[in-house]
């Protein structure tokens, strides 16, 4: 059973990565097509400004997930976690999601 869950997890991860790549490329293609239809040169308007890795966003997400893991560790060590196995991904999801939201607002403020 564990091997099936592990396999589905990897398949789901690969599927999510592929879909993220697909839809980002599809949006870029549609944007270029729209610029060409309007008579603009997309190469001049969409100059590549270079890739700048979002270290701050990544750091916030890692900190959020680490806080979630710390909360889980405290709950397990004190015996307050209960019998439900759903609490662990729920805490990680809440902490990771809140880190993404905070990251969005920090990035929005910087622009």
C-alpha positions as CSV (number, residue, x, y, z in Angstrom):
1,X,0.0,0.0,0.0
2,X,2.8,2.4,0.9
3,X,4.5,1.7,-2.5
4,X,1.3,2.6,-4.3
5,X,0.9,5.9,-2.4
6,X,4.6,6.7,-3.1
7,X,4.1,6.0,-6.8
8,X,1.0,8.1,-7.0
9,X,2.8,10.9,-5.2
10,X,5.6,11.0,-7.7
11,X,3.1,10.8,-10.6
12,X,1.1,13.7,-9.1
13,X,4.3,15.8,-8.7
14,X,5.4,15.2,-12.2
15,X,1.9,15.9,-13.5
16,X,1.8,19.2,-11.6
17,X,5.2,20.3,-12.9
18,X,4.2,19.4,-16.5
19,X,1.0,21.3,-16.2
20,X,2.7,24.4,-14.7
21,X,5.2,24.4,-17.6
22,X,2.4,23.8,-20.2
23,X,0.1,26.6,-19.0
24,X,3.0,29.1,-18.6
25,X,4.2,28.4,-22.1
26,X,0.6,28.6,-23.5
27,X,0.1,32.0,-21.8
28,X,3.3,33.3,-23.3
29,X,2.3,32.0,-26.7
30,X,-1.1,33.7,-26.5
31,X,0.5,37.0,-25.4
32,X,2.9,36.9,-28.3
33,X,0.1,36.1,-30.7
34,X,-2.0,39.0,-29.4
35,X,1.0,41.4,-29.8
36,X,1.5,40.3,-33.4
37,X,-2.2,40.7,-34.2
38,X,-2.0,44.3,-32.8
39,X,1.0,45.0,-35.1
40,X,3.6,45.2,-32.4
41,X,6.9,43.5,-32.5
42,X,6.9,41.1,-29.5
43,X,10.7,40.8,-29.5
44,X,11.1,44.5,-28.7
45,X,8.3,44.6,-26.1
46,X,9.1,41.4,-24.4
47,X,12.8,41.7,-24.0
48,X,14.2,39.2,-21.6
49,X,15.3,41.0,-18.5
50,X,17.2,38.0,-17.2
51,X,16.2,35.5,-14.7
52,X,16.2,36.7,-11.2
53,X,15.5,33.8,-8.7
54,X,13.0,34.8,-6.1
55,X,15.1,34.0,-3.0
56,X,12.9,35.9,-0.7
57,X,9.8,34.0,-1.7
58,X,11.5,30.6,-1.5
59,X,12.9,31.5,1.9
60,X,9.5,32.5,3.2
61,X,7.9,29.2,2.0
62,X,10.7,27.2,3.5
63,X,10.3,29.0,6.8
64,X,6.5,28.5,6.7
65,X,6.9,24.8,6.1
66,X,9.6,24.6,8.9
67,X,7.2,26.2,11.3
68,X,4.6,23.7,10.3
69,X,7.0,20.8,11.0
70,X,8.0,22.3,14.3
71,X,4.3,22.5,15.3
72,X,3.8,18.9,14.3
73,X,6.9,17.8,16.3
74,X,5.6,19.6,19.4
75,X,2.2,18.0,19.0
76,X,3.6,14.6,18.6
77,X,6.0,14.9,21.5
78,X,3.4,16.2,23.8
79,X,0.8,13.6,22.7
80,X,-1.7,16.2,21.5
81,X,-1.7,15.1,17.9
82,X,-4.6,12.7,18.4
83,X,-5.3,9.7,16.2
84,X,-6.0,11.5,12.9
85,X,-3.2,11.3,10.3
86,X,-4.8,14.2,8.4
87,X,-3.5,16.7,10.9
88,X,0.1,16.6,9.7
89,X,-0.5,17.6,6.0
90,X,-3.2,20.0,7.2
91,X,-0.7,21.9,9.4
92,X,2.0,21.8,6.7
93,X,-0.6,23.1,4.2
94,X,-1.7,25.9,6.5
95,X,1.8,27.0,7.3
96,X,3.0,26.7,3.7
97,X,-0.1,28.5,2.3
98,X,0.2,31.3,4.8
99,X,3.9,31.6,3.8
100,X,2.9,31.9,0.2
101,X,0.3,34.6,1.0
102,X,2.8,36.6,3.1
103,X,5.3,36.2,0.2
104,X,2.7,37.6,-2.2
105,X,2.1,40.7,-0.1
106,X,5.8,41.3,0.5
107,X,6.4,41.1,-3.3
108,X,3.5,43.3,-4.0
109,X,4.8,45.9,-1.6
110,X,8.2,45.9,-3.2
111,X,6.8,46.6,-6.6
